[in-house]
Amino acid sequence: MEEIEKNMQEAIAFYLESCEEKNITPVEVLQGEFTLKFKDPYTKEWINGKV
């Protein structure tokens, strides 16, 4: 699960950097501080990862 969270954070960071380089406004939900939420498929519990 930690690897998935890390990959998601890297993908979002890459997206935001690309938007900045191209002078494009990123989607509103990814602007500012936000929290990633993952649902563990085995325990069905929510796991929060702050970005």
PDB file of N, H, CA, C and O in Angstrom:
ATOM      1  N   MET A   1       0.836  -1.194   0.000  1.00  0.00           N
ATOM      2  CA  MET A   1       0.000   0.000   0.000  1.00  0.00           C
ATOM      3  C   MET A   1       0.878   1.254   0.000  1.00  0.00           C
ATOM      4  O   MET A   1       0.540   2.248  -0.643  1.00  0.00           O
ATOM      5  N   GLU A   2       1.995   1.209   0.714  1.00  0.00           N
ATOM      6  H   GLU A   2       2.269   0.402   1.236  1.00  0.00           H
ATOM      7  CA  GLU A   2       2.882   2.368   0.780  1.00  0.00           C
ATOM      8  C   GLU A   2       3.429   2.721  -0.603  1.00  0.00           C
ATOM      9  O   GLU A   2       3.577   3.897  -0.935  1.00  0.00           O
ATOM     10  N   GLU A   3       3.726   1.707  -1.402  1.00  0.00           N
ATOM     11  H   GLU A   3       3.605   0.751  -1.132  1.00  0.00           H
ATOM     12  CA  GLU A   3       4.254   1.949  -2.753  1.00  0.00           C
ATOM     13  C   GLU A   3       3.195   2.602  -3.633  1.00  0.00           C
ATOM     14  O   GLU A   3       3.513   3.491  -4.424  1.00  0.00           O
ATOM     15  N   ILE A   4       1.958   2.180  -3.509  1.00  0.00           N
ATOM     16  H   ILE A   4       1.700   1.458  -2.867  1.00  0.00           H
ATOM     17  CA  ILE A   4       0.871   2.788  -4.281  1.00  0.00           C
ATOM     18  C   ILE A   4       0.711   4.246  -3.889  1.00  0.00           C
ATOM     19  O   ILE A   4       0.568   5.110  -4.754  1.00  0.00           O
ATOM     20  N   GLU A   5       0.733   4.528  -2.591  1.00  0.00           N
ATOM     21  H   GLU A   5       0.849   3.826  -1.888  1.00  0.00           H
ATOM     22  CA  GLU A   5       0.600   5.904  -2.109  1.00  0.00           C
ATOM     23  C   GLU A   5       1.748   6.764  -2.642  1.00  0.00           C
ATOM     24  O   GLU A   5       1.523   7.886  -3.095  1.00  0.00           O
ATOM     25  N   LYS A   6       2.966   6.247  -2.589  1.00  0.00           N
ATOM     26  H   LYS A   6       3.148   5.335  -2.221  1.00  0.00           H
ATOM     27  CA  LYS A   6       4.139   6.973  -3.085  1.00  0.00           C
ATOM     28  C   LYS A   6       4.001   7.262  -4.578  1.00  0.00           C
ATOM     29  O   LYS A   6       4.279   8.374  -5.026  1.00  0.00           O
ATOM     30  N   ASN A   7       3.573   6.265  -5.344  1.00  0.00           N
ATOM     31  H   ASN A   7       3.346   5.361  -4.980  1.00  0.00           H
ATOM     32  CA  ASN A   7       3.399   6.447  -6.788  1.00  0.00           C
ATOM     33  C   ASN A   7       2.326   7.484  -7.111  1.00  0.00           C
ATOM     34  O   ASN A   7       2.484   8.275  -8.041  1.00  0.00           O
ATOM     35  N   MET A   8       1.245   7.479  -6.350  1.00  0.00           N
ATOM     36  H   MET A   8       1.117   6.836  -5.595  1.00  0.00           H
ATOM     37  CA  MET A   8       0.185   8.471  -6.557  1.00  0.00           C
ATOM     38  C   MET A   8       0.701   9.876  -6.259  1.00  0.00           C
ATOM     39  O   MET A   8       0.422  10.812  -7.008  1.00  0.00           O
ATOM     40  N   GLN A   9       1.447  10.026  -5.177  1.00  0.00           N
ATOM     41  H   GLN A   9       1.674   9.266  -4.569  1.00  0.00           H
ATOM     42  CA  GLN A   9       2.001  11.330  -4.827  1.00  0.00           C
ATOM     43  C   GLN A   9       2.958  11.817  -5.910  1.00  0.00           C
ATOM     44  O   GLN A   9       2.937  12.995  -6.267  1.00  0.00           O
ATOM     45  N   GLU A  10       3.797  10.923  -6.438  1.00  0.00           N
ATOM     46  H   GLU A  10       3.814   9.967  -6.149  1.00  0.00           H
ATOM     47  CA  GLU A  10       4.731  11.299  -7.501  1.00  0.00           C
ATOM     48  C   GLU A  10       3.983  11.689  -8.773  1.00  0.00           C
ATOM     49  O   GLU A  10       4.361  12.652  -9.442  1.00  0.00           O
ATOM     50  N   ALA A  11       2.942  10.962  -9.108  1.00  0.00           N
ATOM     51  H   ALA A  11       2.635  10.180  -8.565  1.00  0.00           H
ATOM     52  CA  ALA A  11       2.163  11.269 -10.307  1.00  0.00           C
ATOM     53  C   ALA A  11       1.483  12.636 -10.189  1.00  0.00           C
ATOM     54  O   ALA A  11       1.465  13.410 -11.146  1.00  0.00           O
ATOM     55  N   ILE A  12       0.937  12.920  -9.033  1.00  0.00           N
ATOM     56  H   ILE A  12       0.952  12.292  -8.255  1.00  0.00           H
ATOM     57  CA  ILE A  12       0.282  14.216  -8.815  1.00  0.00           C
ATOM     58  C   ILE A  12       1.306  15.342  -8.866  1.00  0.00           C
ATOM     59  O   ILE A  12       1.053  16.391  -9.459  1.00  0.00           O
ATOM     60  N   ALA A  13       2.464  15.124  -8.245  1.00  0.00           N
ATOM     61  H   ALA A  13       2.670  14.272  -7.764  1.00  0.00           H
ATOM     62  CA  ALA A  13       3.525  16.138  -8.269  1.00  0.00           C
ATOM     63  C   ALA A  13       3.974  16.394  -9.708  1.00  0.00           C
ATOM     64  O   ALA A  13       4.180  17.545 -10.093  1.00  0.00           O
ATOM     65  N   PHE A  14       4.124  15.349 -10.495  1.00  0.00           N
ATOM     66  H   PHE A  14       3.956  14.414 -10.182  1.00  0.00           H
ATOM     67  CA  PHE A  14       4.516  15.494 -11.895  1.00  0.00           C
ATOM     68  C   PHE A  14       3.455  16.276 -12.672  1.00  0.00           C
ATOM     69  O   PHE A  14       3.783  17.155 -13.469  1.00  0.00           O
ATOM     70  N   TYR A  15       2.195  15.955 -12.435  1.00  0.00           N
ATOM     71  H   TYR A  15       1.929  15.241 -11.787  1.00  0.00           H
ATOM     72  CA  TYR A  15       1.091  16.667 -13.088  1.00  0.00           C
ATOM     73  C   TYR A  15       1.128  18.156 -12.748  1.00  0.00           C
ATOM     74  O   TYR A  15       1.008  19.002 -13.634  1.00  0.00           O
ATOM     75  N   LEU A  16       1.295  18.473 -11.466  1.00  0.00           N
ATOM     76  H   LEU A  16       1.393  17.786 -10.746  1.00  0.00           H
ATOM     77  CA  LEU A  16       1.318  19.875 -11.038  1.00  0.00           C
ATOM     78  C   LEU A  16       2.520  20.616 -11.622  1.00  0.00           C
ATOM     79  O   LEU A  16       2.398  21.774 -12.022  1.00  0.00           O
ATOM     80  N   GLU A  17       3.680  19.956 -11.674  1.00  0.00           N
ATOM     81  H   GLU A  17       3.779  19.016 -11.349  1.00  0.00           H
ATOM     82  CA  GLU A  17       4.865  20.567 -12.282  1.00  0.00           C
ATOM     83  C   GLU A  17       4.640  20.825 -13.769  1.00  0.00           C
ATOM     84  O   GLU A  17       5.018  21.874 -14.291  1.00  0.00           O
ATOM     85  N   SER A  18       4.023  19.860 -14.443  1.00  0.00           N
ATOM     86  H   SER A  18       3.716  19.008 -14.019  1.00  0.00           H
ATOM     87  CA  SER A  18       3.735  20.014 -15.880  1.00  0.00           C
ATOM     88  C   SER A  18       2.783  21.176 -16.122  1.00  0.00           C
ATOM     89  O   SER A  18       2.957  21.938 -17.073  1.00  0.00           O
ATOM     90  N   CYS A  19       1.788  21.310 -15.275  1.00  0.00           N
ATOM     91  H   CYS A  19       1.646  20.691 -14.502  1.00  0.00           H
ATOM     92  CA  CYS A  19       0.845  22.423 -15.405  1.00  0.00           C
ATOM     93  C   CYS A  19       1.575  23.750 -15.249  1.00  0.00           C
ATOM     94  O   CYS A  19       1.332  24.695 -16.000  1.00  0.00           O
ATOM     95  N   GLU A  20       2.468  23.814 -14.272  1.00  0.00           N
ATOM     96  H   GLU A  20       2.666  23.047 -13.662  1.00  0.00           H
ATOM     97  CA  GLU A  20       3.212  25.054 -14.032  1.00  0.00           C
ATOM     98  C   GLU A  20       4.107  25.386 -15.228  1.00  0.00           C
ATOM     99  O   GLU A  20       4.165  26.539 -15.656  1.00  0.00           O
ATOM    100  N   GLU A  21       4.800  24.390 -15.767  1.00  0.00           N
ATOM    101  H   GLU A  21       4.753  23.453 -15.421  1.00  0.00           H
ATOM    102  CA  GLU A  21       5.681  24.602 -16.911  1.00  0.00           C
ATOM    103  C   GLU A  21       4.911  25.078 -18.147  1.00  0.00           C
ATOM    104  O   GLU A  21       5.407  25.896 -18.922  1.00  0.00           O
ATOM    105  N   LYS A  22       3.702  24.558 -18.317  1.00  0.00           N
ATOM    106  H   LYS A  22       3.299  23.894 -17.687  1.00  0.00           H
ATOM    107  CA  LYS A  22       2.895  24.887 -19.500  1.00  0.00           C
ATOM    108  C   LYS A  22       1.936  26.035 -19.251  1.00  0.00           C
ATOM    109  O   LYS A  22       1.131  26.389 -20.112  1.00  0.00           O
ATOM    110  N   ASN A  23       2.035  26.621 -18.042  1.00  0.00           N
ATOM    111  H   ASN A  23       2.689  26.334 -17.342  1.00  0.00           H
ATOM    112  CA  ASN A  23       1.157  27.733 -17.659  1.00  0.00           C
ATOM    113  C   ASN A  23      -0.327  27.361 -17.771  1.00  0.00           C
ATOM    114  O   ASN A  23      -1.146  28.117 -18.291  1.00  0.00           O
ATOM    115  N   ILE A  24      -0.631  26.173 -17.264  1.00  0.00           N
ATOM    116  H   ILE A  24       0.035  25.558 -16.842  1.00  0.00           H
ATOM    117  CA  ILE A  24      -2.000  25.642 -17.271  1.00  0.00           C
ATOM    118  C   ILE A  24      -2.476  25.574 -15.822  1.00  0.00           C
ATOM    119  O   ILE A  24      -1.719  25.172 -14.939  1.00  0.00           O
ATOM    120  N   THR A  25      -3.706  25.959 -15.579  1.00  0.00           N
ATOM    121  H   THR A  25      -4.320  26.286 -16.297  1.00  0.00           H
ATOM    122  CA  THR A  25      -4.275  25.861 -14.236  1.00  0.00           C
ATOM    123  C   THR A  25      -4.663  24.404 -13.968  1.00  0.00           C
ATOM    124  O   THR A  25      -5.443  23.822 -14.723  1.00  0.00           O
ATOM    125  N   PRO A  26      -4.120  23.810 -12.891  1.00  0.00           N
ATOM    126  CA  PRO A  26      -4.480  22.421 -12.575  1.00  0.00           C
ATOM    127  C   PRO A  26      -5.938  22.324 -12.123  1.00  0.00           C
ATOM    128  O   PRO A  26      -6.555  23.321 -11.748  1.00  0.00           O
ATOM    129  N   VAL A  27      -6.468  21.120 -12.164  1.00  0.00           N
ATOM    130  H   VAL A  27      -5.967  20.310 -12.469  1.00  0.00           H
ATOM    131  CA  VAL A  27      -7.841  20.929 -11.718  1.00  0.00           C
ATOM    132  C   VAL A  27      -7.967  21.420 -10.284  1.00  0.00           C
ATOM    133  O   VAL A  27      -7.024  21.307  -9.501  1.00  0.00           O
ATOM    134  N   GLU A  28      -9.111  21.956  -9.941  1.00  0.00           N
ATOM    135  H   GLU A  28      -9.877  22.048 -10.577  1.00  0.00           H
ATOM    136  CA  GLU A  28      -9.319  22.614  -8.647  1.00  0.00           C
ATOM    137  C   GLU A  28      -9.038  21.701  -7.457  1.00  0.00           C
ATOM    138  O   GLU A  28      -8.475  22.145  -6.457  1.00  0.00           O
ATOM    139  N   VAL A  29      -9.420  20.454  -7.556  1.00  0.00           N
ATOM    140  H   VAL A  29      -9.877  20.094  -8.369  1.00  0.00           H
ATOM    141  CA  VAL A  29      -9.276  19.532  -6.417  1.00  0.00           C
ATOM    142  C   VAL A  29      -7.805  19.309  -6.050  1.00  0.00           C
ATOM    143  O   VAL A  29      -7.513  18.925  -4.917  1.00  0.00           O
ATOM    144  N   LEU A  30      -6.872  19.541  -6.983  1.00  0.00           N
ATOM    145  H   LEU A  30      -7.108  19.853  -7.903  1.00  0.00           H
ATOM    146  CA  LEU A  30      -5.455  19.332  -6.706  1.00  0.00           C
ATOM    147  C   LEU A  30      -4.706  20.626  -6.404  1.00  0.00           C
ATOM    148  O   LEU A  30      -3.480  20.617  -6.298  1.00  0.00           O
ATOM    149  N   GLN A  31      -5.414  21.721  -6.267  1.00  0.00           N
ATOM    150  H   GLN A  31      -6.410  21.729  -6.353  1.00  0.00           H
ATOM    151  CA  GLN A  31      -4.781  22.986  -5.915  1.00  0.00           C
ATOM    152  C   GLN A  31      -4.729  23.110  -4.402  1.00  0.00           C
ATOM    153  O   GLN A  31      -5.698  22.783  -3.716  1.00  0.00           O
ATOM    154  N   GLY A  32      -3.599  23.581  -3.879  1.00  0.00           N
ATOM    155  H   GLY A  32      -2.813  23.845  -4.437  1.00  0.00           H
ATOM    156  CA  GLY A  32      -3.462  23.737  -2.435  1.00  0.00           C
ATOM    157  C   GLY A  32      -3.181  22.408  -1.759  1.00  0.00           C
ATOM    158  O   GLY A  32      -2.697  21.468  -2.388  1.00  0.00           O
ATOM    159  N   GLU A  33      -3.490  22.341  -0.472  1.00  0.00           N
ATOM    160  H   GLU A  33      -3.883  23.105   0.038  1.00  0.00           H
ATOM    161  CA  GLU A  33      -3.239  21.133   0.308  1.00  0.00           C
ATOM    162  C   GLU A  33      -4.444  20.202   0.205  1.00  0.00           C
ATOM    163  O   GLU A  33      -5.592  20.646   0.206  1.00  0.00           O
ATOM    164  N   PHE A  34      -4.166  18.921   0.118  1.00  0.00           N
ATOM    165  H   PHE A  34      -3.234  18.560   0.117  1.00  0.00           H
ATOM    166  CA  PHE A  34      -5.256  17.944   0.038  1.00  0.00           C
ATOM    167  C   PHE A  34      -4.798  16.637   0.654  1.00  0.00           C
ATOM    168  O   PHE A  34      -3.617  16.463   0.955  1.00  0.00           O
ATOM    169  N   THR A  35      -5.726  15.727   0.842  1.00  0.00           N
ATOM    170  H   THR A  35      -6.685  15.868   0.598  1.00  0.00           H
ATOM    171  CA  THR A  35      -5.441  14.423   1.430  1.00  0.00           C
ATOM    172  C   THR A  35      -5.852  13.328   0.471  1.00  0.00           C
ATOM    173  O   THR A  35      -6.964  13.331  -0.058  1.00  0.00           O
ATOM    174  N   LEU A  36      -4.944  12.389   0.250  1.00  0.00           N
ATOM    175  H   LEU A  36      -4.041  12.386   0.680  1.00  0.00           H
ATOM    176  CA  LEU A  36      -5.281  11.203  -0.536  1.00  0.00           C
ATOM    177  C   LEU A  36      -5.918  10.188   0.399  1.00  0.00           C
ATOM    178  O   LEU A  36      -5.469  10.017   1.533  1.00  0.00           O
ATOM    179  N   LYS A  37      -6.954   9.520  -0.067  1.00  0.00           N
ATOM    180  H   LYS A  37      -7.319   9.659  -0.988  1.00  0.00           H
ATOM    181  CA  LYS A  37      -7.585   8.474   0.735  1.00  0.00           C
ATOM    182  C   LYS A  37      -7.561   7.180  -0.060  1.00  0.00           C
ATOM    183  O   LYS A  37      -7.926   7.140  -1.235  1.00  0.00           O
ATOM    184  N   PHE A  38      -7.127   6.134   0.607  1.00  0.00           N
ATOM    185  H   PHE A  38      -6.831   6.166   1.562  1.00  0.00           H
ATOM    186  CA  PHE A  38      -7.081   4.813  -0.003  1.00  0.00           C
ATOM    187  C   PHE A  38      -7.910   3.869   0.834  1.00  0.00           C
ATOM    188  O   PHE A  38      -7.905   3.947   2.063  1.00  0.00           O
ATOM    189  N   LYS A  39      -8.616   2.985   0.176  1.00  0.00           N
ATOM    190  H   LYS A  39      -8.620   2.922  -0.822  1.00  0.00           H
ATOM    191  CA  LYS A  39      -9.369   1.966   0.907  1.00  0.00           C
ATOM    192  C   LYS A  39      -8.637   0.644   0.714  1.00  0.00           C
ATOM    193  O   LYS A  39      -8.499   0.149  -0.404  1.00  0.00           O
ATOM    194  N   ASP A  40      -8.174   0.087   1.821  1.00  0.00           N
ATOM    195  H   ASP A  40      -8.286   0.489   2.729  1.00  0.00           H
ATOM    196  CA  ASP A  40      -7.468  -1.181   1.772  1.00  0.00           C
ATOM    197  C   ASP A  40      -8.435  -2.253   1.271  1.00  0.00           C
ATOM    198  O   ASP A  40      -9.488  -2.473   1.870  1.00  0.00           O
ATOM    199  N   PRO A  41      -8.076  -2.921   0.172  1.00  0.00           N
ATOM    200  CA  PRO A  41      -9.011  -3.906  -0.393  1.00  0.00           C
ATOM    201  C   PRO A  41      -9.240  -5.123   0.495  1.00  0.00           C
ATOM    202  O   PRO A  41     -10.224  -5.843   0.320  1.00  0.00           O
ATOM    203  N   TYR A  42      -8.342  -5.356   1.444  1.00  0.00           N
ATOM    204  H   TYR A  42      -7.543  -4.771   1.586  1.00  0.00           H
ATOM    205  CA  TYR A  42      -8.479  -6.535   2.293  1.00  0.00           C
ATOM    206  C   TYR A  42      -9.217  -6.238   3.592  1.00  0.00           C
ATOM    207  O   TYR A  42     -10.068  -7.016   4.023  1.00  0.00           O
ATOM    208  N   THR A  43      -8.888  -5.110   4.211  1.00  0.00           N
ATOM    209  H   THR A  43      -8.197  -4.478   3.861  1.00  0.00           H
ATOM    210  CA  THR A  43      -9.516  -4.784   5.487  1.00  0.00           C
ATOM    211  C   THR A  43     -10.718  -3.869   5.318  1.00  0.00           C
ATOM    212  O   THR A  43     -11.521  -3.713   6.238  1.00  0.00           O
ATOM    213  N   LYS A  44     -10.842  -3.259   4.130  1.00  0.00           N
ATOM    214  H   LYS A  44     -10.190  -3.386   3.383  1.00  0.00           H
ATOM    215  CA  LYS A  44     -11.926  -2.305   3.820  1.00  0.00           C
ATOM    216  C   LYS A  44     -11.839  -1.036   4.675  1.00  0.00           C
ATOM    217  O   LYS A  44     -12.815  -0.296   4.793  1.00  0.00           O
ATOM    218  N   GLU A  45     -10.653  -0.786   5.278  1.00  0.00           N
ATOM    219  H   GLU A  45      -9.860  -1.388   5.182  1.00  0.00           H
ATOM    220  CA  GLU A  45     -10.464   0.414   6.087  1.00  0.00           C
ATOM    221  C   GLU A  45      -9.847   1.509   5.237  1.00  0.00           C
ATOM    222  O   GLU A  45      -9.083   1.238   4.311  1.00  0.00           O
ATOM    223  N   TRP A  46     -10.189   2.759   5.564  1.00  0.00           N
ATOM    224  H   TRP A  46     -10.809   2.980   6.317  1.00  0.00           H
ATOM    225  CA  TRP A  46      -9.635   3.912   4.850  1.00  0.00           C
ATOM    226  C   TRP A  46      -8.262   4.221   5.399  1.00  0.00           C
ATOM    227  O   TRP A  46      -8.027   4.166   6.606  1.00  0.00           O
ATOM    228  N   ILE A  47      -7.350   4.549   4.483  1.00  0.00           N
ATOM    229  H   ILE A  47      -7.541   4.593   3.503  1.00  0.00           H
ATOM    230  CA  ILE A  47      -5.984   4.940   4.825  1.00  0.00           C
ATOM    231  C   ILE A  47      -5.787   6.336   4.258  1.00  0.00           C
ATOM    232  O   ILE A  47      -5.992   6.545   3.063  1.00  0.00           O
ATOM    233  N   ASN A  48      -5.394   7.298   5.089  1.00  0.00           N
ATOM    234  H   ASN A  48      -5.228   7.128   6.061  1.00  0.00           H
ATOM    235  CA  ASN A  48      -5.200   8.662   4.641  1.00  0.00           C
ATOM    236  C   ASN A  48      -3.720   8.944   4.427  1.00  0.00           C
ATOM    237  O   ASN A  48      -2.878   8.571   5.244  1.00  0.00           O
ATOM    238  N   GLY A  49      -3.421   9.604   3.322  1.00  0.00           N
ATOM    239  H   GLY A  49      -4.105   9.906   2.659  1.00  0.00           H
ATOM    240  CA  GLY A  49      -2.050  10.020   3.038  1.00  0.00           C
ATOM    241  C   GLY A  49      -2.043  11.490   2.704  1.00  0.00           C
ATOM    242  O   GLY A  49      -2.597  11.894   1.682  1.00  0.00           O
ATOM    243  N   LYS A  50      -1.434  12.292   3.536  1.00  0.00           N
ATOM    244  H   LYS A  50      -0.984  11.964   4.367  1.00  0.00           H
ATOM    245  CA  LYS A  50      -1.436  13.739   3.339  1.00  0.00           C
ATOM    246  C   LYS A  50      -0.403  14.113   2.289  1.00  0.00           C
ATOM    247  O   LYS A  50       0.706  13.580   2.272  1.00  0.00           O
ATOM    248  N   VAL A  51      -0.776  15.026   1.423  1.00  0.00           N
ATOM    249  H   VAL A  51      -1.677  15.459   1.436  1.00  0.00           H
ATOM    250  CA  VAL A  51       0.119  15.516   0.373  1.00  0.00           C
ATOM    251  C   VAL A  51       0.433  16.950   0.610  1.00  0.00           C
ATOM    252  O   VAL A  51       1.174  17.555  -0.164  1.00  0.00           O
TER     253      VAL A  51
END
